[in-house]
Each structure stands twice: as C-alpha cells, then as structure tokens.
Amino acid sequence: MNKDKKVIEHLNSKWGKHPCPMCGQNSWTVSDTVFELREFHGGNVVLGSGPIYPIIPVSCNNCGNSVMINVIQS
Ligand SMILES: [Zn+2]
C-alpha cells in the first residue's frame, strides 16, 4: 500500500496531469502488482542470469494503453 502510494506520487510529480497519449483521457490505473521483467531466453526461464527489472504497469482506463514503470528508477 505504501509503495503504491509512492509510485502514484512519483507519477503525479513526474507526469503531472498528463493525459493518455493515445486517447487523450486522463484516467490511469496503477497496478498493485509488481511484475518482473526478465531477459528473454527463447521461452526458457533462466534463473540468476541477467538483470531482472521490477516494473509496475499503469493502464489507461479508457483505451487500455499501458505504460511500464521501472520501480527502481522511480
Ligand atoms: Zn487511453
């Protein structure tokens, strides 16, 4: 919960009131789940190899356009 708030605050400060670039609506949903973005190894999951990027998807409520936020950078 705390982490989600931080991400939303971060986006608010960085994006401001930035509408969706696809449809122009300003209604975003920040996923409460952090996903791991791994290097792709031809469909095989290779543990301990390459960097893993924790990302949070932010989706437009109107058209579904999604933006991936790198949690480390934010
Ligand atoms: Zn949109």
N, CA, C, O and the ligand as a Tripos MOL2 file, in Angstrom:
@<TRIPOS>MOLECULE
protein
  297   295    75     0     0
PROTEIN
NO_CHARGES

@<TRIPOS>ATOM
      1 N           0.8480   -1.1980    0.0000 N.3       1 MET1
      2 CA          0.0000    0.0000    0.0000 C.3       1 MET1
      3 C           0.8850    1.2510    0.0000 C.2       1 MET1
      4 O           0.7110    2.1500   -0.8230 O.2       1 MET1
      5 N           1.8180    1.2880    0.9220 N.am      2 ASN2
      6 CA          2.7260    2.4230    0.9950 C.3       2 ASN2
      7 C           3.5100    2.6060   -0.2920 C.2       2 ASN2
      8 O           3.7120    3.7180   -0.7810 O.2       2 ASN2
      9 N           3.9400    1.4730   -0.8160 N.am      3 LYS3
     10 CA          4.7260    1.5020   -2.0410 C.3       3 LYS3
     11 C           3.8930    2.0220   -3.2080 C.2       3 LYS3
     12 O           4.3670    2.8060   -4.0300 O.2       3 LYS3
     13 N           2.6320    1.5670   -3.2630 N.am      4 ASP4
     14 CA          1.7590    2.0280   -4.3290 C.3       4 ASP4
     15 C           1.5910    3.5410   -4.2720 C.2       4 ASP4
     16 O           1.6260    4.2270   -5.2940 O.2       4 ASP4
     17 N           1.4090    4.0410   -3.0590 N.am      5 LYS5
     18 CA          1.2400    5.4800   -2.9010 C.3       5 LYS5
     19 C           2.4650    6.2250   -3.3980 C.2       5 LYS5
     20 O           2.3640    7.2680   -4.0430 O.2       5 LYS5
     21 N           3.6180    5.6690   -3.0840 N.am      6 LYS6
     22 CA          4.8550    6.3040   -3.5370 C.3       6 LYS6
     23 C           4.9160    6.3620   -5.0550 C.2       6 LYS6
     24 O           5.3110    7.3690   -5.6410 O.2       6 LYS6
     25 N           4.5160    5.2580   -5.6770 N.am      7 VAL7
     26 CA          4.5550    5.2240   -7.1410 C.3       7 VAL7
     27 C           3.5960    6.2550   -7.7160 C.2       7 VAL7
     28 O           3.9330    6.9740   -8.6570 O.2       7 VAL7
     29 N           2.3950    6.3210   -7.1420 N.am      8 ILE8
     30 CA          1.4130    7.2740   -7.6510 C.3       8 ILE8
     31 C           1.8970    8.7120   -7.4450 C.2       8 ILE8
     32 O           1.7380    9.5660   -8.3170 O.2       8 ILE8
     33 N           2.4910    8.9600   -6.2770 N.am      9 GLU9
     34 CA          3.0320   10.2960   -6.0400 C.3       9 GLU9
     35 C           4.1520   10.6120   -7.0180 C.2       9 GLU9
     36 O           4.2640   11.7260   -7.5280 O.2       9 GLU9
     37 N           4.9680    9.6130   -7.2630 N.am     10 HIS10
     38 CA          6.0530    9.7960   -8.2200 C.3      10 HIS10
     39 C           5.4950   10.1460   -9.5950 C.2      10 HIS10
     40 O           5.9740   11.0700  -10.2520 O.2      10 HIS10
     41 N           4.4830    9.4050  -10.0230 N.am     11 LEU11
     42 CA          3.9080    9.6570  -11.3400 C.3      11 LEU11
     43 C           3.2430   11.0200  -11.3940 C.2      11 LEU11
     44 O           3.3300   11.7290  -12.3970 O.2      11 LEU11
     45 N           2.5770   11.3790  -10.3020 N.am     12 ASN12
     46 CA          1.9310   12.6870  -10.2720 C.3      12 ASN12
     47 C           2.9430   13.8120  -10.3850 C.2      12 ASN12
     48 O           2.6900   14.8310  -11.0270 O.2      12 ASN12
     49 N           4.0930   13.6140   -9.7550 N.am     13 SER13
     50 CA          5.0960   14.6700   -9.7940 C.3      13 SER13
     51 C           5.8170   14.6940  -11.1360 C.2      13 SER13
     52 O           6.2030   15.7570  -11.6220 O.2      13 SER13
     53 N           5.9960   13.5210  -11.7290 N.am     14 LYS14
     54 CA          6.7270   13.4740  -12.9980 C.3      14 LYS14
     55 C           5.8080   13.7270  -14.1930 C.2      14 LYS14
     56 O           6.1700   14.4260  -15.1390 O.2      14 LYS14
     57 N           4.6320   13.1510  -14.1260 N.am     15 TRP15
     58 CA          3.7220   13.2630  -15.2680 C.3      15 TRP15
     59 C           2.8200   14.4710  -15.1340 C.2      15 TRP15
     60 O           2.3840   15.0430  -16.1330 O.2      15 TRP15
     61 N           2.5340   14.8670  -13.8830 N.am     16 GLY16
     62 CA          1.5350   15.8940  -13.6660 C.3      16 GLY16
     63 C           0.1800   15.3950  -14.1230 C.2      16 GLY16
     64 O          -0.1780   14.2400  -13.8890 O.2      16 GLY16
     65 N          -0.5700   16.2650  -14.7720 N.am     17 LYS17
     66 CA         -1.8810   15.8670  -15.2870 C.3      17 LYS17
     67 C          -1.7210   15.4850  -16.7530 C.2      17 LYS17
     68 O          -2.2880   16.1180  -17.6440 O.2      17 LYS17
     69 N          -0.9560   14.4650  -16.9750 N.am     18 HIS18
     70 CA         -0.6710   14.1080  -18.3550 C.3      18 HIS18
     71 C          -1.7210   13.1460  -18.8720 C.2      18 HIS18
     72 O          -1.8930   12.0630  -18.3120 O.2      18 HIS18
     73 N          -2.4220   13.5150  -19.9190 N.am     19 PRO19
     74 CA         -3.4350   12.6020  -20.4470 C.3      19 PRO19
     75 C          -2.8040   11.4600  -21.2230 C.2      19 PRO19
     76 O          -1.6310   11.5080  -21.5950 O.2      19 PRO19
     77 N          -3.5910   10.4550  -21.4530 N.am     20 CYS20
     78 CA         -3.1460    9.3190  -22.2520 C.3      20 CYS20
     79 C          -2.7650    9.7880  -23.6470 C.2      20 CYS20
     80 O          -3.5450   10.4910  -24.2890 O.2      20 CYS20
     81 N          -1.5820    9.4160  -24.1340 N.am     21 PRO21
     82 CA         -1.1660    9.8630  -25.4660 C.3      21 PRO21
     83 C          -2.0000    9.2440  -26.5820 C.2      21 PRO21
     84 O          -1.9850    9.7450  -27.7070 O.2      21 PRO21
     85 N          -2.7150    8.1850  -26.2990 N.am     22 MET22
     86 CA         -3.4920    7.5140  -27.3310 C.3      22 MET22
     87 C          -4.8920    8.1080  -27.4650 C.2      22 MET22
     88 O          -5.3510    8.3930  -28.5710 O.2      22 MET22
     89 N          -5.5570    8.2880  -26.3440 N.am     23 CYS23
     90 CA         -6.9610    8.7060  -26.4210 C.3      23 CYS23
     91 C          -7.2130   10.0590  -25.7810 C.2      23 CYS23
     92 O          -8.3060   10.6070  -25.9270 O.2      23 CYS23
     93 N          -6.2280   10.6170  -25.0710 N.am     24 GLY24
     94 CA         -6.3890   11.9480  -24.5010 C.3      24 GLY24
     95 C          -7.1300   11.9830  -23.1820 C.2      24 GLY24
     96 O          -7.2860   13.0510  -22.5920 O.2      24 GLY24
     97 N          -7.5920   10.8320  -22.7060 N.am     25 GLN25
     98 CA         -8.2560   10.8060  -21.4000 C.3      25 GLN25
     99 C          -7.2020   10.8380  -20.2970 C.2      25 GLN25
    100 O          -6.0520   10.4490  -20.5040 O.2      25 GLN25
    101 N          -7.6120   11.3040  -19.1330 N.am     26 ASN26
    102 CA         -6.6630   11.3650  -18.0220 C.3      26 ASN26
    103 C          -7.1690   10.5010  -16.8760 C.2      26 ASN26
    104 O          -7.4940   11.0010  -15.7990 O.2      26 ASN26
    105 N          -7.2290    9.2180  -17.1220 N.am     27 SER27
    106 CA         -7.7150    8.2950  -16.1060 C.3      27 SER27
    107 C          -6.8330    7.0580  -16.1320 C.2      27 SER27
    108 O          -6.9410    6.2130  -17.0200 O.2      27 SER27
    109 N          -5.9690    6.9730  -15.1490 N.am     28 TRP28
    110 CA         -4.9900    5.8900  -15.1230 C.3      28 TRP28
    111 C          -5.2390    4.9640  -13.9500 C.2      28 TRP28
    112 O          -5.7030    5.3860  -12.8910 O.2      28 TRP28
    113 N          -4.9290    3.7210  -14.1520 N.am     29 THR29
    114 CA         -4.9500    2.7620  -13.0630 C.3      29 THR29
    115 C          -3.5400    2.2310  -12.8560 C.2      29 THR29
    116 O          -2.9230    1.7020  -13.7810 O.2      29 THR29
    117 N          -3.0360    2.3760  -11.6310 N.am     30 VAL30
    118 CA         -1.7240    1.8300  -11.3080 C.3      30 VAL30
    119 C          -1.9320    0.4360  -10.7410 C.2      30 VAL30
    120 O          -2.6300    0.2660   -9.7420 O.2      30 VAL30
    121 N          -1.3380   -0.5480  -11.3680 N.am     31 SER31
    122 CA         -1.4690   -1.9060  -10.8700 C.3      31 SER31
    123 C          -0.8660   -2.0300   -9.4840 C.2      31 SER31
    124 O           0.1580   -1.4160   -9.1850 O.2      31 SER31
    125 N          -1.5050   -2.8280   -8.6400 N.am     32 ASP32
    126 CA         -0.9500   -3.0280   -7.2980 C.3      32 ASP32
    127 C          -0.0040   -4.2180   -7.2780 C.2      32 ASP32
    128 O           0.4230   -4.6730   -6.2170 O.2      32 ASP32
    129 N           0.3090   -4.7060   -8.4460 N.am     33 THR33
    130 CA          1.2140   -5.8400   -8.5360 C.3      33 THR33
    131 C           2.4990   -5.4190   -9.2360 C.2      33 THR33
    132 O           2.4670   -4.7660  -10.2790 O.2      33 THR33
    133 N           3.6190   -5.7990   -8.6530 N.am     34 VAL34
    134 CA          4.9000   -5.5510   -9.2970 C.3      34 VAL34
    135 C           5.2580   -6.7760  -10.1190 C.2      34 VAL34
    136 O           5.2390   -7.8970   -9.6120 O.2      34 VAL34
    137 N           5.5800   -6.5680  -11.3710 N.am     35 PHE35
    138 CA          5.9730   -7.6760  -12.2290 C.3      35 PHE35
    139 C           7.4800   -7.6640  -12.4250 C.2      35 PHE35
    140 O           8.1360   -6.6300  -12.3040 O.2      35 PHE35
    141 N           8.0010   -8.8250  -12.7270 N.am     36 GLU36
    142 CA          9.4160   -8.9060  -13.0440 C.3      36 GLU36
    143 C           9.5810   -9.0070  -14.5460 C.2      36 GLU36
    144 O           8.9650   -9.8490  -15.2010 O.2      36 GLU36
    145 N          10.3980   -8.1610  -15.0650 N.am     37 LEU37
    146 CA         10.6980   -8.2120  -16.4850 C.3      37 LEU37
    147 C          12.0810   -8.8290  -16.6360 C.2      37 LEU37
    148 O          13.0910   -8.2490  -16.2350 O.2      37 LEU37
    149 N          12.0980  -10.0110  -17.2210 N.am     38 ARG38
    150 CA         13.3620  -10.7150  -17.3450 C.3      38 ARG38
    151 C          13.8520  -10.6740  -18.7880 C.2      38 ARG38
    152 O          13.0970  -10.4490  -19.7350 O.2      38 ARG38
    153 N          15.1360  -10.9010  -18.8990 N.am     39 GLU39
    154 CA         15.6960  -11.1020  -20.2090 C.3      39 GLU39
    155 C          15.0470  -12.3380  -20.8240 C.2      39 GLU39
    156 O          14.8450  -13.3470  -20.1480 O.2      39 GLU39
    157 N          14.7270  -12.2480  -22.0990 N.am     40 PHE40
    158 CA         14.0360  -13.3510  -22.7440 C.3      40 PHE40
    159 C          15.0480  -14.3550  -23.2820 C.2      40 PHE40
    160 O          15.9570  -14.0090  -24.0370 O.2      40 PHE40
    161 N          14.8640  -15.6090  -22.8720 N.am     41 HIS41
    162 CA         15.8060  -16.6450  -23.3050 C.3      41 HIS41
    163 C          15.0800  -17.6950  -24.1260 C.2      41 HIS41
    164 O          15.0960  -18.8790  -23.7860 O.2      41 HIS41
    165 N          14.4510  -17.2670  -25.1940 N.am     42 GLY42
    166 CA         13.7940  -18.2180  -26.0750 C.3      42 GLY42
    167 C          12.7370  -19.0490  -25.3750 C.2      42 GLY42
    168 O          12.5440  -20.2190  -25.7060 O.2      42 GLY42
    169 N          12.0550  -18.4580  -24.4150 N.am     43 GLY43
    170 CA         10.9780  -19.1600  -23.7390 C.3      43 GLY43
    171 C          11.4310  -19.9250  -22.5140 C.2      43 GLY43
    172 O          10.6000  -20.3820  -21.7290 O.2      43 GLY43
    173 N          12.7180  -20.0720  -22.3370 N.am     44 ASN44
    174 CA         13.2200  -20.7570  -21.1500 C.3      44 ASN44
    175 C          13.4550  -19.7510  -20.0290 C.2      44 ASN44
    176 O          13.9780  -18.6570  -20.2440 O.2      44 ASN44
    177 N          13.0570  -20.1490  -18.8460 N.am     45 VAL45
    178 CA         13.3320  -19.3000  -17.6970 C.3      45 VAL45
    179 C          14.7160  -19.6510  -17.1660 C.2      45 VAL45
    180 O          14.9550  -20.7620  -16.6920 O.2      45 VAL45
    181 N          15.6080  -18.6940  -17.2560 N.am     46 VAL46
    182 CA         16.9610  -18.9250  -16.7700 C.3      46 VAL46
    183 C          17.1420  -18.1500  -15.4780 C.2      46 VAL46
    184 O          17.1510  -16.9200  -15.4780 O.2      46 VAL46
    185 N          17.2820  -18.8580  -14.4030 N.am     47 LEU47
    186 CA         17.3870  -18.2060  -13.1060 C.3      47 LEU47
    187 C          18.7980  -17.6760  -12.8770 C.2      47 LEU47
    188 O          19.7900  -18.3110  -13.2370 O.2      47 LEU47
    189 N          18.8550  -16.5250  -12.2830 N.am     48 GLY48
    190 CA         20.1430  -15.9610  -11.8970 C.3      48 GLY48
    191 C          20.9740  -15.4860  -13.0660 C.2      48 GLY48
    192 O          22.1820  -15.2950  -12.9290 O.2      48 GLY48
    193 N          20.3550  -15.2950  -14.2030 N.am     49 SER49
    194 CA         21.1250  -14.8220  -15.3400 C.3      49 SER49
    195 C          20.5140  -13.5570  -15.8860 C.2      49 SER49
    196 O          19.3310  -13.5200  -16.2240 O.2      49 SER49
    197 N          21.3190  -12.5280  -15.9710 N.am     50 GLY50
    198 CA         20.8340  -11.2680  -16.4990 C.3      50 GLY50
    199 C          20.0520  -10.4880  -15.4690 C.2      50 GLY50
    200 O          19.6360  -11.0210  -14.4400 O.2      50 GLY50
    201 N          19.8620   -9.2320  -15.7600 N.am     51 PRO51
    202 CA         19.1420   -8.3740  -14.8170 C.3      51 PRO51
    203 C          17.6480   -8.6530  -14.8300 C.2      51 PRO51
    204 O          17.0890   -9.0670  -15.8450 O.2      51 PRO51
    205 N          17.0140   -8.4220  -13.6980 N.am     52 ILE52
    206 CA         15.5670   -8.5130  -13.5890 C.3      52 ILE52
    207 C          15.0440   -7.1290  -13.2350 C.2      52 ILE52
    208 O          15.4790   -6.5180  -12.2590 O.2      52 ILE52
    209 N          14.1190   -6.6490  -14.0300 N.am     53 TYR53
    210 CA         13.5780   -5.3170  -13.8000 C.3      53 TYR53
    211 C          12.2010   -5.4110  -13.1760 C.2      53 TYR53
    212 O          11.2760   -5.9490  -13.7840 O.2      53 TYR53
    213 N          12.0600   -4.8930  -11.9690 N.am     54 PRO54
    214 CA         10.7190   -4.8290  -11.4010 C.3      54 PRO54
    215 C           9.9500   -3.6900  -12.0530 C.2      54 PRO54
    216 O          10.4150   -2.5500  -12.0710 O.2      54 PRO54
    217 N           8.7940   -3.9900  -12.5800 N.am     55 ILE55
    218 CA          8.0110   -2.9700  -13.2570 C.3      55 ILE55
    219 C           6.5770   -2.9700  -12.7380 C.2      55 ILE55
    220 O           6.0740   -3.9920  -12.2700 O.2      55 ILE55
    221 N           5.9440   -1.8410  -12.8250 N.am     56 ILE56
    222 CA          4.5330   -1.7140  -12.4850 C.3      56 ILE56
    223 C           3.8000   -1.1960  -13.7110 C.2      56 ILE56
    224 O           4.1270   -0.1250  -14.2220 O.2      56 ILE56
    225 N           2.8220   -1.9390  -14.1840 N.am     57 PRO57
    226 CA          2.0570   -1.4480  -15.3220 C.3      57 PRO57
    227 C           1.0320   -0.3930  -14.9040 C.2      57 PRO57
    228 O           0.3190   -0.5530  -13.9140 O.2      57 PRO57
    229 N           0.9780    0.6770  -15.6740 N.am     58 VAL58
    230 CA         -0.0330    1.7140  -15.4700 C.3      58 VAL58
    231 C          -0.8960    1.7310  -16.7190 C.2      58 VAL58
    232 O          -0.3870    1.9350  -17.8210 O.2      58 VAL58
    233 N          -2.1980    1.5190  -16.5610 N.am     59 SER59
    234 CA         -3.0700    1.3630  -17.7120 C.3      59 SER59
    235 C          -4.0820    2.4950  -17.7840 C.2      59 SER59
    236 O          -4.6140    2.9460  -16.7700 O.2      59 SER59
    237 N          -4.3310    2.9390  -19.0060 N.am     60 CYS60
    238 CA         -5.3890    3.9130  -19.2480 C.3      60 CYS60
    239 C          -6.7360    3.2260  -19.0570 C.2      60 CYS60
    240 O          -6.9760    2.1420  -19.5900 O.2      60 CYS60
    241 N          -7.6170    3.8770  -18.2840 N.am     61 ASN61
    242 CA         -8.9250    3.2790  -18.0370 C.3      61 ASN61
    243 C          -9.8210    3.3200  -19.2710 C.2      61 ASN61
    244 O         -10.7730    2.5470  -19.3770 O.2      61 ASN61
    245 N          -9.5230    4.2010  -20.1800 N.am     62 ASN62
    246 CA        -10.4070    4.3770  -21.3290 C.3      62 ASN62
    247 C         -10.0520    3.4480  -22.4750 C.2      62 ASN62
    248 O         -10.9190    2.7490  -23.0010 O.2      62 ASN62
    249 N          -8.7710    3.4330  -22.8720 N.am     63 CYS63
    250 CA         -8.4180    2.6740  -24.0750 C.3      63 CYS63
    251 C          -7.5010    1.4960  -23.7730 C.2      63 CYS63
    252 O          -7.2610    0.6640  -24.6480 O.2      63 CYS63
    253 N          -6.9860    1.4130  -22.5510 N.am     64 GLY64
    254 CA         -6.1700    0.2640  -22.1990 C.3      64 GLY64
    255 C          -4.6980    0.4070  -22.5190 C.2      64 GLY64
    256 O          -3.9130   -0.5090  -22.2740 O.2      64 GLY64
    257 N          -4.3230    1.5410  -23.0600 N.am     65 ASN65
    258 CA         -2.9100    1.8000  -23.3010 C.3      65 ASN65
    259 C          -2.1410    1.6390  -21.9920 C.2      65 ASN65
    260 O          -2.5320    2.1960  -20.9660 O.2      65 ASN65
    261 N          -1.0510    0.8810  -22.0290 N.am     66 SER66
    262 CA         -0.3140    0.5890  -20.8090 C.3      66 SER66
    263 C           1.1020    1.1130  -20.8830 C.2      66 SER66
    264 O           1.7630    1.0410  -21.9190 O.2      66 SER66
    265 N           1.5480    1.6410  -19.7610 N.am     67 VAL67
    266 CA          2.9110    2.1410  -19.6490 C.3      67 VAL67
    267 C           3.5810    1.3550  -18.5400 C.2      67 VAL67
    268 O           2.9960    1.1490  -17.4760 O.2      67 VAL67
    269 N           4.7950    0.9200  -18.7810 N.am     68 MET68
    270 CA          5.5360    0.1710  -17.7720 C.3      68 MET68
    271 C           6.4690    1.1140  -17.0070 C.2      68 MET68
    272 O           7.3020    1.8040  -17.5970 O.2      68 MET68
    273 N           6.3120    1.1260  -15.7010 N.am     69 ILE69
    274 CA          7.1430    1.9750  -14.8570 C.3      69 ILE69
    275 C           8.1970    1.1110  -14.1760 C.2      69 ILE69
    276 O           7.8840    0.1210  -13.5140 O.2      69 ILE69
    277 N           9.4500    1.5100  -14.3530 N.am     70 ASN70
    278 CA         10.5240    0.8060  -13.6810 C.3      70 ASN70
    279 C          10.5590    1.2420  -12.2160 C.2      70 ASN70
    280 O          10.7700    2.4160  -11.9140 O.2      70 ASN70
    281 N          10.3540    0.2960  -11.3220 N.am     71 VAL71
    282 CA         10.2440    0.6350   -9.9060 C.3      71 VAL71
    283 C          11.5720    1.1310   -9.3500 C.2      71 VAL71
    284 O          11.6030    1.9770   -8.4560 O.2      71 VAL71
    285 N          12.6600    0.6040   -9.8800 N.am     72 ILE72
    286 CA         13.9680    1.0040   -9.3680 C.3      72 ILE72
    287 C          14.2170    2.4720   -9.6690 C.2      72 ILE72
    288 O          14.6830    3.2180   -8.8090 O.2      72 ILE72
    289 N          13.9080    2.8820  -10.8840 N.am     73 GLN73
    290 CA         14.1600    4.2780  -11.2510 C.3      73 GLN73
    291 C          13.2160    5.2260  -10.5520 C.2      73 GLN73
    292 O          13.5690    6.3710  -10.2690 O.2      73 GLN73
    293 N          12.0260    4.7560  -10.2750 N.am     74 SER74
    294 CA         11.0760    5.6370   -9.6050 C.3      74 SER74
    295 C          11.2430    5.5120   -8.1070 C.2      74 SER74
    296 O          10.5340    6.1740   -7.3490 O.2      74 SER74
    297 ZN         -6.0810    5.9800  -23.3090 Zn       75 ZN75
@<TRIPOS>BOND
     1     1     2 1
     2     2     3 1
     3     3     4 2
     4     3     5 am
     5     5     6 1
     6     6     7 1
     7     7     8 2
     8     7     9 am
     9     9    10 1
    10    10    11 1
    11    11    12 2
    12    11    13 am
    13    13    14 1
    14    14    15 1
    15    15    16 2
    16    15    17 am
    17    17    18 1
    18    18    19 1
    19    19    20 2
    20    19    21 am
    21    21    22 1
    22    22    23 1
    23    23    24 2
    24    23    25 am
    25    25    26 1
    26    26    27 1
    27    27    28 2
    28    27    29 am
    29    29    30 1
    30    30    31 1
    31    31    32 2
    32    31    33 am
    33    33    34 1
    34    34    35 1
    35    35    36 2
    36    35    37 am
    37    37    38 1
    38    38    39 1
    39    39    40 2
    40    39    41 am
    41    41    42 1
    42    42    43 1
    43    43    44 2
    44    43    45 am
    45    45    46 1
    46    46    47 1
    47    47    48 2
    48    47    49 am
    49    49    50 1
    50    50    51 1
    51    51    52 2
    52    51    53 am
    53    53    54 1
    54    54    55 1
    55    55    56 2
    56    55    57 am
    57    57    58 1
    58    58    59 1
    59    59    60 2
    60    59    61 am
    61    61    62 1
    62    62    63 1
    63    63    64 2
    64    63    65 am
    65    65    66 1
    66    66    67 1
    67    67    68 2
    68    67    69 am
    69    69    70 1
    70    70    71 1
    71    71    72 2
    72    71    73 am
    73    73    74 1
    74    74    75 1
    75    75    76 2
    76    75    77 am
    77    77    78 1
    78    78    79 1
    79    79    80 2
    80    79    81 am
    81    81    82 1
    82    82    83 1
    83    83    84 2
    84    83    85 am
    85    85    86 1
    86    86    87 1
    87    87    88 2
    88    87    89 am
    89    89    90 1
    90    90    91 1
    91    91    92 2
    92    91    93 am
    93    93    94 1
    94    94    95 1
    95    95    96 2
    96    95    97 am
    97    97    98 1
    98    98    99 1
    99    99   100 2
   100    99   101 am
   101   101   102 1
   102   102   103 1
   103   103   104 2
   104   103   105 am
   105   105   106 1
   106   106   107 1
   107   107   108 2
   108   107   109 am
   109   109   110 1
   110   110   111 1
   111   111   112 2
   112   111   113 am
   113   113   114 1
   114   114   115 1
   115   115   116 2
   116   115   117 am
   117   117   118 1
   118   118   119 1
   119   119   120 2
   120   119   121 am
   121   121   122 1
   122   122   123 1
   123   123   124 2
   124   123   125 am
   125   125   126 1
   126   126   127 1
   127   127   128 2
   128   127   129 am
   129   129   130 1
   130   130   131 1
   131   131   132 2
   132   131   133 am
   133   133   134 1
   134   134   135 1
   135   135   136 2
   136   135   137 am
   137   137   138 1
   138   138   139 1
   139   139   140 2
   140   139   141 am
   141   141   142 1
   142   142   143 1
   143   143   144 2
   144   143   145 am
   145   145   146 1
   146   146   147 1
   147   147   148 2
   148   147   149 am
   149   149   150 1
   150   150   151 1
   151   151   152 2
   152   151   153 am
   153   153   154 1
   154   154   155 1
   155   155   156 2
   156   155   157 am
   157   157   158 1
   158   158   159 1
   159   159   160 2
   160   159   161 am
   161   161   162 1
   162   162   163 1
   163   163   164 2
   164   163   165 am
   165   165   166 1
   166   166   167 1
   167   167   168 2
   168   167   169 am
   169   169   170 1
   170   170   171 1
   171   171   172 2
   172   171   173 am
   173   173   174 1
   174   174   175 1
   175   175   176 2
   176   175   177 am
   177   177   178 1
   178   178   179 1
   179   179   180 2
   180   179   181 am
   181   181   182 1
   182   182   183 1
   183   183   184 2
   184   183   185 am
   185   185   186 1
   186   186   187 1
   187   187   188 2
   188   187   189 am
   189   189   190 1
   190   190   191 1
   191   191   192 2
   192   191   193 am
   193   193   194 1
   194   194   195 1
   195   195   196 2
   196   195   197 am
   197   197   198 1
   198   198   199 1
   199   199   200 2
   200   199   201 am
   201   201   202 1
   202   202   203 1
   203   203   204 2
   204   203   205 am
   205   205   206 1
   206   206   207 1
   207   207   208 2
   208   207   209 am
   209   209   210 1
   210   210   211 1
   211   211   212 2
   212   211   213 am
   213   213   214 1
   214   214   215 1
   215   215   216 2
   216   215   217 am
   217   217   218 1
   218   218   219 1
   219   219   220 2
   220   219   221 am
   221   221   222 1
   222   222   223 1
   223   223   224 2
   224   223   225 am
   225   225   226 1
   226   226   227 1
   227   227   228 2
   228   227   229 am
   229   229   230 1
   230   230   231 1
   231   231   232 2
   232   231   233 am
   233   233   234 1
   234   234   235 1
   235   235   236 2
   236   235   237 am
   237   237   238 1
   238   238   239 1
   239   239   240 2
   240   239   241 am
   241   241   242 1
   242   242   243 1
   243   243   244 2
   244   243   245 am
   245   245   246 1
   246   246   247 1
   247   247   248 2
   248   247   249 am
   249   249   250 1
   250   250   251 1
   251   251   252 2
   252   251   253 am
   253   253   254 1
   254   254   255 1
   255   255   256 2
   256   255   257 am
   257   257   258 1
   258   258   259 1
   259   259   260 2
   260   259   261 am
   261   261   262 1
   262   262   263 1
   263   263   264 2
   264   263   265 am
   265   265   266 1
   266   266   267 1
   267   267   268 2
   268   267   269 am
   269   269   270 1
   270   270   271 1
   271   271   272 2
   272   271   273 am
   273   273   274 1
   274   274   275 1
   275   275   276 2
   276   275   277 am
   277   277   278 1
   278   278   279 1
   279   279   280 2
   280   279   281 am
   281   281   282 1
   282   282   283 1
   283   283   284 2
   284   283   285 am
   285   285   286 1
   286   286   287 1
   287   287   288 2
   288   287   289 am
   289   289   290 1
   290   290   291 1
   291   291   292 2
   292   291   293 am
   293   293   294 1
   294   294   295 1
   295   295   296 2
@<TRIPOS>SUBSTRUCTURE
     1 MET1         2 RESIDUE 1 A MET
     2 ASN2         6 RESIDUE 1 A ASN
     3 LYS3        10 RESIDUE 1 A LYS
     4 ASP4        14 RESIDUE 1 A ASP
     5 LYS5        18 RESIDUE 1 A LYS
     6 LYS6        22 RESIDUE 1 A LYS
     7 VAL7        26 RESIDUE 1 A VAL
     8 ILE8        30 RESIDUE 1 A ILE
     9 GLU9        34 RESIDUE 1 A GLU
    10 HIS10       38 RESIDUE 1 A HIS
    11 LEU11       42 RESIDUE 1 A LEU
    12 ASN12       46 RESIDUE 1 A ASN
    13 SER13       50 RESIDUE 1 A SER
    14 LYS14       54 RESIDUE 1 A LYS
    15 TRP15       58 RESIDUE 1 A TRP
    16 GLY16       62 RESIDUE 1 A GLY
    17 LYS17       66 RESIDUE 1 A LYS
    18 HIS18       70 RESIDUE 1 A HIS
    19 PRO19       74 RESIDUE 1 A PRO
    20 CYS20       78 RESIDUE 1 A CYS
    21 PRO21       82 RESIDUE 1 A PRO
    22 MET22       86 RESIDUE 1 A MET
    23 CYS23       90 RESIDUE 1 A CYS
    24 GLY24       94 RESIDUE 1 A GLY
    25 GLN25       98 RESIDUE 1 A GLN
    26 ASN26      102 RESIDUE 1 A ASN
    27 SER27      106 RESIDUE 1 A SER
    28 TRP28      110 RESIDUE 1 A TRP
    29 THR29      114 RESIDUE 1 A THR
    30 VAL30      118 RESIDUE 1 A VAL
    31 SER31      122 RESIDUE 1 A SER
    32 ASP32      126 RESIDUE 1 A ASP
    33 THR33      130 RESIDUE 1 A THR
    34 VAL34      134 RESIDUE 1 A VAL
    35 PHE35      138 RESIDUE 1 A PHE
    36 GLU36      142 RESIDUE 1 A GLU
    37 LEU37      146 RESIDUE 1 A LEU
    38 ARG38      150 RESIDUE 1 A ARG
    39 GLU39      154 RESIDUE 1 A GLU
    40 PHE40      158 RESIDUE 1 A PHE
    41 HIS41      162 RESIDUE 1 A HIS
    42 GLY42      166 RESIDUE 1 A GLY
    43 GLY43      170 RESIDUE 1 A GLY
    44 ASN44      174 RESIDUE 1 A ASN
    45 VAL45      178 RESIDUE 1 A VAL
    46 VAL46      182 RESIDUE 1 A VAL
    47 LEU47      186 RESIDUE 1 A LEU
    48 GLY48      190 RESIDUE 1 A GLY
    49 SER49      194 RESIDUE 1 A SER
    50 GLY50      198 RESIDUE 1 A GLY
    51 PRO51      202 RESIDUE 1 A PRO
    52 ILE52      206 RESIDUE 1 A ILE
    53 TYR53      210 RESIDUE 1 A TYR
    54 PRO54      214 RESIDUE 1 A PRO
    55 ILE55      218 RESIDUE 1 A ILE
    56 ILE56      222 RESIDUE 1 A ILE
    57 PRO57      226 RESIDUE 1 A PRO
    58 VAL58      230 RESIDUE 1 A VAL
    59 SER59      234 RESIDUE 1 A SER
    60 CYS60      238 RESIDUE 1 A CYS
    61 ASN61      242 RESIDUE 1 A ASN
    62 ASN62      246 RESIDUE 1 A ASN
    63 CYS63      250 RESIDUE 1 A CYS
    64 GLY64      254 RESIDUE 1 A GLY
    65 ASN65      258 RESIDUE 1 A ASN
    66 SER66      262 RESIDUE 1 A SER
    67 VAL67      266 RESIDUE 1 A VAL
    68 MET68      270 RESIDUE 1 A MET
    69 ILE69      274 RESIDUE 1 A ILE
    70 ASN70      278 RESIDUE 1 A ASN
    71 VAL71      282 RESIDUE 1 A VAL
    72 ILE72      286 RESIDUE 1 A ILE
    73 GLN73      290 RESIDUE 1 A GLN
    74 SER74      294 RESIDUE 1 A SER
    75 ZN75       297 GROUP 0 **** ****
